[in-house]
Amino acid sequence: MSREEQRQAMRSLREELIGELEELYRRAFDRIGAQDLGDGAIARLTQLLLRSREAAITPLQQEIEAPLITRPPGSAAADDGPTGTAP
């Protein structure tokens, strides 16, 4: 598997994991709402769950959105081919 294929596979896996986590948290919020608890207890539990969701999903999203830097700008690798600039 080439480096680009590995990168794409990791991105796809992260996106799938985010989707699964979103669904898990959606079900958890539905369960909380279905319970016969007081408003204060529901609010506290919901806040904890929101913090947990953010801590679980944000690092995965940041990794997807992070720019890919493989070498310093202006440097050329032997396998890159022509750069389109005159020598």
Long-range contacts (C-beta under 8 A, 24 or more apart in sequence): 7-68, 11-64, 14-60, 14-63, 14-64, 15-64, 17-60, 18-57, 18-60, 18-61, 21-53, 21-56, 21-57, 21-60, 22-57, 25-49, 25-52, 25-53, 25-56
